[in-house]
Amino acid sequence: MSKLPRDLTALVDPKSIAVIGASNEPYKFGGRPIRYMREAKFAGPIYPIHPRDKEIQGLKAYADIRDVGQPIDMAIITIPAPGVADVVDACAEAGVKSCVIFSSGFSEVGGEAHEWQERISATAARSGLLVLGPNCLGTLTPKGWAIGTFSTIFDHGWPVPGNLTIMTQSGAVGGHVLVAARERGLGIRTWVATGNESDVDVADCIAFGATDPETKVIAAYMEGCKHPERLIAALKMARDAGKPVICMKVGSSEVGAAAAATHTASLAGADAVFDAVFRQYGVYRAHSLDEMMNVAGAALVSPLPKGRRLGIVTVSGGAGVMAADAAANLGLEVPELPAVAQKAVKDALPYAAARNPVDVTATATNEFHLLQQGLEAMLSHGNVDMTVIFLSTVGFSPRIMEGLSEIFPAIRKKYPDAIMAVSMMCTPENRRKFEDNGYLVIEDLNDAVEILAALTQIRESLERPDSSDGLELPGVLSHIPAGSLNEAEAAGLLAESGLQFPAIHVATNASEAEAAARRIDGPVAMKVLSGAIQHKSDIGGVRLNVTADMAAEAYAGIMNSVGNHEPNTPLDGVLVAPMAPKGVETIIGVQNDPVFGPVVMFGLGGVFVEVLKDVTFRVAPFNEAEAHRMIRELKGLPLLQGARGAEPVDLDDLARTLSKVSVYAAAQGDQFTSIDINPYVALPKGGVALDAVIVPKG
Amino acid sequence: MSKLPRDLTALVDPKSIAVIGASNEPYKFGGRPIRYMREAKFAGPIYPIHPRDKEIQGLKAYADIRDVGQPIDMAIITIPAPGVADVVDACAEAGVKSCVIFSSGFSEVGGEAHEWQERISATAARSGLLVLGPNCLGTLTPKGWAIGTFSTIFDHGWPVPGNLTIMTQSGAVGGHVLVAARERGLGIRTWVATGNESDVDVADCIAFGATDPETKVIAAYMEGCKHPERLIAALKMARDAGKPVICMKVGSSEVGAAAAATHTASLAGADAVFDAVFRQYGVYRAHSLDEMMNVAGAALVSPLPKGRRLGIVTVSGGAGVMAADAAANLGLEVPELPAVAQKAVKDALPYAAARNPVDVTATATNEFHLLQQGLEAMLSHGNVDMTVIFLSTVGFSPRIMEGLSEIFPAIRKKYPDAIMAVSMMCTPENRRKFEDNGYLVIEDLNDAVEILAALTQIRESLERPDSSDGLELPGVLSHIPAGSLNEAEAAGLLAESGLQFPAIHVATNASEAEAAARRIDGPVAMKVLSGAIQHKSDIGGVRLNVTADMAAEAYAGIMNSVGNHEPNTPLDGVLVAPMAPKGVETIIGVQNDPVFGPVVMFGLGGVFVEVLKDVTFRVAPFNEAEAHRMIRELKGLPLLQGARGAEPVDLDDLARTLSKVSVYAAAQGDQFTSIDINPYVALPKGGVALDAVIVPKG
């Protein structure tokens, strides 16, 4: 695959556009882009291509793209699927820079049609031609009105140019989101619906947004991903560029994933892994299209809060309580105002609430200065990072809007950098008055607090160093042999990652077992050694608290019992190790995900993993800081922090261990299917792996 | 307090209205109701009361309410607080049936003003006068236009009459919600903002809605509750009447609760207990005003789904996945269509998805019959309880709306009872076209699925028998003595509830201990007995697995060790009991909540309660069916159902035990502060309480 970022200029800002399969009918797919661009006054030349017609919609038409004889940045292709690959070849031959293929009937139907798409991919790879689609809704860039889409949005309104880059894999969702942006008044830098992604994919579009000076925020709708390493690289670019990426990814449920699998031609990958990637690479994951567009819209116009401290100013005590509840749910702080500010509020209105939430009561809708005084107390003294202002239905009242007409602009002037969200019901005109003064306007109060919390989360993501920063790469690692590995072999290999194991001895007869036990201080644990046995305890393969005097007998007992249960399984002897210290049992696992490669899972032992599914994931490799974030996501975290009177465990060791395992897994990813370290016992100082399984590849 | 339901006709449908403190200024509080009612053409007489003026806003004015000499259903009072109590007395004397007191400055400011409010309460109780407020925004009934409010909503639009009864404790929130209802086109039966609740309270309003033939749905905004037994009685009435109650209760967070405490004059009560009451009595708890109004609006016009099976029909594969994800999150099922229906879909469009979600693709926005075919396949064969239809931005497109104009009415005609929610962006006119045909229209797809899930939950709540149905009342119970109780005494008392304890023996010397141990089969557990000792293990007060031969020595050891640690604590001897059987440790607790009385808590032992706070509450008493629902709310439920290869515990015994404890607690509520049964060991058959603490009242 091509390196990122690719130059998408010919798709995003084409100066000359051909339409292959152009139509005189202005409502047909091949007629729409021509009609739209002429209505919108696209400045460049449009070349209709048609086998017979000499003129289309009043423009000179050509029989073949190769007849045009002029530079062509973009060719829109709307002919039936069987002919498309040939036409793409012709485009490459004619020096066209990009193709947008509306036509459907390719990989999504399979068989021969899948091969047509493969041919298109090959042409793109060979020639450097950018290909969008097939089976896609195309592109749109309002600045200049390059309209490479047959979306019907223009039948009921035009989007406005701006700084939001939108990419969606689904055309229908793409059209929907485009209208949603228009209805919210969000300015679009460019909009790309990628369809079957024979060439240009979601990663290309995100990387474009990351490097494009006119893009401020990137919104992406995804169903799956074919080239995860490119997706990750693109997300890193966006974060490096300080640009928020807000993503809606579908398929989190079983039925949803099944529906997605039938819907997309690409492998979906486990949703939990996507979620991990989003956390790791600073993507804000939205859970509805509404949320995606609301957060993108806010990020587009608002600075990002520097911290989590929320000021609440309302005209209703109840609304103050609601906002405080919402803030608590979302992890925002609602700090008490300092005494001086509380006094200022109380001086203005004795029965106002002054602590934060500040409630200047409905009286403020008659005595407007109260709102100003409450807000100024908050903004001057509150030391908050953002403020939500509840104005109820004020935006419907001409009288109150008139009364407030000077206050809100004055506040903005005095506090130019304050992040202020106004929650109110209002007319579109009154909404604009507030927005023009740099206020976010969000009707529902809970939504307003959620959007501020989202901006906070985005700021934290953007400020965070990359999760691969400062990673220590492993030295030369032993090859993981094929076939089954016993515990001692697995431990030997994993020790190269830096993972701590107890002193392990392998005994192949009773006297070796006794000798090993004598070398160990205190009673020992003894376990049968065999790469073929999963559940050692169930067949008498484990003895705990064995003294040196009993070790020989224990050896015989283990071999006997296991031999009786599994007469045909080769046994490699018995592992002799010190008894485990008391600590918190955790589980570290690595699965080689078909899409994302090695993915590290972490959880607490016992009910936490088995009953509560309290686990967290990251794509390998990652550094200690990322591992710390991973650990903090567990619901069982208090147990590691010393709940129930216990000593807290060594979280730094745990994070270091997770990071080391992730580095090992990334380095050895082509050699194993899964790794299980269960349990890894986290101790007040350090920690120790008590069992390890590696399932080699194949 | 008065019995429910009270006749609120004089507040809700007053035929004659006086305004005490009436004003000629149409924008003053005392002027607004008169102006509003004259604009809206209230049919009954309006009597302005003013000490000097003879005419107000063109109406004959009276110096005193007692001078009117005509029947008066409602007197609005807008004079300053110090004079209000006298005026309320005058109203009672004049035979006025209800008062609405706008004036503020009563209990919410405290001191002398609190006594004024007490006087008003006393007058109401003595005379039977209905009093709303003080410090309230009043009432409104659009049918007939009785306007007992100074809300400014009428400055920018009139609500419409209908079947939604709204009550809010906060005036500002009340006004907000009233506008929200108007903007959604929801018809209002009556709207009441209760303010300080000196007399008429939230329970009265809910009970009114429950018994009022014109009320179909009740929406309530609450901050606290003074008379919980009345609230519960009112909620029962609403459920008995089959009327949905949708409630937004604030103060779920610590900061929120603190803000609520300063804001309301009433005791809030723990939010978790309110939550329990809502679950128990079938209230749908909304978490934002938007959600409350959306769900109330849907319940107002839609039948309630009979089950949890959701059909999904879309013009976008991605949207289908989104809807399926949302359904899974909310516990709705998305059943696969039967083969015959899948064939019908595929026959219409070979590349449609036919399984459910049914995706007729964006092609359906050109070939409209596809939508009809997809929908008919779902509605005729899908065996679903409700259907969500994603139409993207269709509602903005005149061409597509024209194309669909016959299809959706025809579908409705053919399937008159089908519950169908359409998710699309649209103009208000196009929204109305769908709504007029009985479709719910909800812009965001996730919101649409959430609202259908809410309707499902409401139906389930309404169908559920009362949680007190079939409760077995306890016989005569022993009095709980004051002072501290030891474990044996607590067990003796609790055994009267039917709670199972092991055979317990109390030994007051070593030989009694030995004798007790001999009577028990197998080794025994021995614990020091003292009502004054909480943590017996820490001071050597517990010995486990003691054989009869060792029992005498163990007795001495326990008394010695405890005596050394707590030389001045009186000891009652040692409890001797069989060793506990293996099972799942649970915790049953009862707290006497200051608002709601005895509240039963249930959780699993160990990390579940201590680390994860995985507990559930119900107000006592409740039956076994309610206890089963309580158990099913635990995240750790799989552990009771036999996770990790264990045998499932006896859930029926557990539910029976919880119900019995709740009945006991309800019966003895005035005699104890808390009860703790920790652990109650749930077994494959039955269960057993291994420790019990009762803290008597006082």
Interface residues (C-beta under 8 A of the other chain):
Chain A: S104 E108 V109 T152 I153 D155 H156 G157 T168 Q169 S170 G171 A172 V173 G175 H176 V179 A180 E183 Y221 E223 M248 V250 G251 S252 S253 E254 V255 G256 A257 A258 A259 A260 T262 H263 T264 H287 S288 L289 D290 T314 V315 S316 G317 G318 A319 G320 V321 M322 A324 D325 A326 A327 A328 N329 V334 Y351 A353 R355 P357 D359 T361 A362 T365 S392 T393 F396 S397 P398 R399 I400 M425 E443 D444 L445 N446 D447 V607 F608 E610 V611 L612 K635 G636 P638 L639 A643 R644
Chain B: S104 E108 V109 T152 I153 D155 H156 G157 T168 Q169 S170 G171 A172 V173 G175 H176 V179 A180 E183 Y221 E223 M248 V250 G251 S252 S253 E254 V255 G256 A257 A258 A259 A260 T262 H263 T264 H287 S288 L289 D290 T314 V315 S316 G317 G318 A319 G320 V321 M322 A324 D325 A326 A327 A328 N329 V334 Y351 A353 R355 P357 D359 T361 A362 T365 S392 T393 F396 S397 P398 R399 I400 M425 E443 D444 L445 N446 D447 V607 F608 E610 V611 L612 K635 G636 P638 L639 A643 R644
